[in-house]
């Protein structure tokens, strides 16, 4: 994205990989919920875990030590100009699908157009920015862009490449348990919908000798077991059925990971710090709903969330608070401080329409740690009264028309921590006359409700990387606010937010990019769209002693379900 790649053209392996890692063994993960399709590239259905990263490949590959750098995978070369007005990829002559057929330019062009028009909405934005897509040779193709977006060559380099023939005479956007043909290191092995899915390493994988793949994809078998509740997951971890598991709760990590397999040394506890942004985790408010369209109401909802008390109750006070969407990273705003310099210059053209605190400085409210949280209650009531809500004689908060303030918090079965937090929150809201209730749904029902924005408030996780870019449009861009399946759950439509994302994509250097990201962080945080929880500033992993990991802790420190299958290995 900026400057030069860190690795030389003749590199042997990526720095986070162990090129001498042995092949063999297996690893088993736990997944909450169920699945009903083997096509992870569409809106319909719930896709099986692991399909995309294990069985499909992209034209380029990440090096997790370099957030803004990609290296050739299916593509042997990438060409672009200084203005990033186009990108041309040349496919490796040896690139093959798992059935032995070559990966062709026709497959690539078909994949991009099909994903960009019929695939999940996350693929649509980049396709709209392509003026022309054309073959330029037997193994080369060129995309010419119609907008300024310096990230587009990288975004296109990470699109999955599908085999066109798999869909001859078949609808692309319909759920199916038919096995698709990828070019990746694994093949789908056993399929038991909603119960488990396993993958076996492809001994004929075309790319096993590429330097970019050395030391990666070492397990013979990778398996995902599905569970309906976290109690069953933990029992399976204890009895060894799950061989690698990432714990998200610091209090549970401290209190319950002393079972026999740990004390005997059969399983190992591992803590890995990371420098990833916190992202946003919490209860998102749907601004399409009338009561949450007013920022004063949203601020009141945040005021009523007694963070210190809830954190102490749920995690023992061990978890750090999410202060903003990019906290724990260089892209974070400084809470409570005014915008300055390049950040201020980016925000000033929109000043008349910005919410209070965006430029002047905004910080989440402080609590006194007591269950009553009286100061916050008073602040919340003042905000609600300004917004036209008052407590009636019957003790119920009502608007001028007499309608009560009531809403539903949607959670997925198995989200026990979110359920505990929400229960405490609901009780606190009763003190100001708000009738909130928690509804638990299975994963399929939840997906339908969130895809169609049929909710008042729900639990949301939006992870952030150290290379944020086009995905930000998918999270909070105006164009996708009403698009079914969009990840813009809060329904925000803001020209300022759109402009900041645009500034990130057109930034000519790291300083300009960082300023645009910090400005975006201010807009999102001061928008008061989410009641934030906390984040884990380290990864907490328990694993079988036979599972080994590289010594190099890469920048992200993400040793979770996506990182382990690629870079760990099995060794007696």
Secondary structure, DSSP 8 states (H G I E B T S, - for coil): --S--SS-TT--S-TTS-TT-----EEEEEEES---BS-TTSSSS-B-TTHHHHH--BSEEEETTEEEEEEESSEEEEEE-TT--EEEEEE-TT-B-TTS-B--HHHHHHHHHHHHHTS-GGGHHHHHTEEEEEEEETTEEEEEESS--TTHHHHHHTSB---GGGGTTS-TTS---------SSEEEEEEETTTEEEEEE-TT-TTTTSGGGTT----SEEEEEEESSHHHHHHHHHTTSS-EEEE--HHHHHHT--SHHHHTTSEEEEEEE------EEEEEE-TTSGGGSSHHHHHHHHHT--HHHHHHHHHTT-SEE--STTTTSTT---TT----HHHHHHHHTTGGG--TTTTT--------SSSS-HHHHHHHHHHHHHTT-EE-TTS-EE-TT--B-EEEEEEETT-HHHHHHHHHHHHHHHTTT-EEEEEEE-HHHHHHHHHTT--SEEEEEE---TT--THHHHHH-GGGTTSTT-S-TT----HHHHHHHHHHHH-SSHHHHHHHHHHHHHHHHHTT-EEE-EE-SEEEEEEETTEE--S---TT---SHHHHHHH-EE--
